[in-house]
Amino acid sequence: MWTNSSHTALLLPGKGLLLLLLIGCQGTAGTLPTDSSLLGNSRLWKSPTPSLLIGPEAASQAPPPPELPPTEAARLALRTAQEFEKHGRIPEAIQFYEKARSHDPALVHTVARRLAVLYDLSGQFTQADTEYQRLLQHSPQDPDVLNDLGYSHYCRGNWSSAEHYLRQAVQRQPQHKKAWINLGLALAQQGKTDESLQAFCQAVPLAQAHCNVAFVLATQGQHTQALQHYRHALQLDPSLPLAQAAVARLSANPISSTSSPAESSATPPETSRNPSPTH
């Protein structure tokens, strides 16, 4: 060890290291000073404590999360999309279905089926048609796809196109009740009442078929004709609550056949696309 008035140096045996301590004035040889001003100065004896970052600043400096393999990322995106769809959050569901497909091309048709319906529901018919055409190219005989596409055109007011696809659906699967009901609606909208009743009867009893025709007539403002079909339904099945309520409303509030569909109090039949996947 050697000392002077401002430094103390220690040579550590076997290490070949020279430790130089800056401790100000040195006391007696070989003795460190006990000046409280020196011992209390943490800057001389401690490393500075790093500051804790929070908020956006922390997020920008945080390491990126590890990337999942494409198939795992696709699976996660698909499950997220299904949850959003289940809770009616259509824009978010569309976003994550698209992500799932981009991560795993094997999901292209599974995702296309849901996207076609969701684009329909959000009024994005051009995108919906793109998905339907993709599905038809892959499975041109699929009755569920044909039913969904037919119902899509029905919702747009394209009755003739709806009839075209729905007839194909029931030809491919004669027991497809939803397609028969949707076809009955499309025919009724075109004034093809007898054909409409025949289509409805493939899925429901005749009394209910008359209720369905009455619903379409009521939405068209043809309330006198609608009332006739509701009464006919009650003759066939007096216990039908839907027909009873409709007759009571239409009889109490007669509206001319030229009234707008918005003034109708009819109850719609049970129609829809095919259900979404089980979550």
Secondary structure, 3 states (H helix, E strand, C coil): CEECCCEEEEEECCCCEEEEEECCCCCCCCCCCCCHHHHCCHHHHCCCCCCCCCCHHHHHHCCCCCCCCHHHHHHHHHHHHHHHHHCCCHHHHHHHHHHHHHHCHHHHHHHHHHHHHHHHHCCCHHHHHHHHHHHHHHCCCCHHHHHHHHHHHHHCCCHHHHHHHHHHHHHHCCCCHHHHHHHHHHHHHCCCHHHHHHHHCCCCCHHHHHHHHHHHHHHCCCHHHHHHHHHHHHHHCCCCHHHHHHHHHHHHCCCCCCCCHHHCCCCCCCCCCCCCCCC
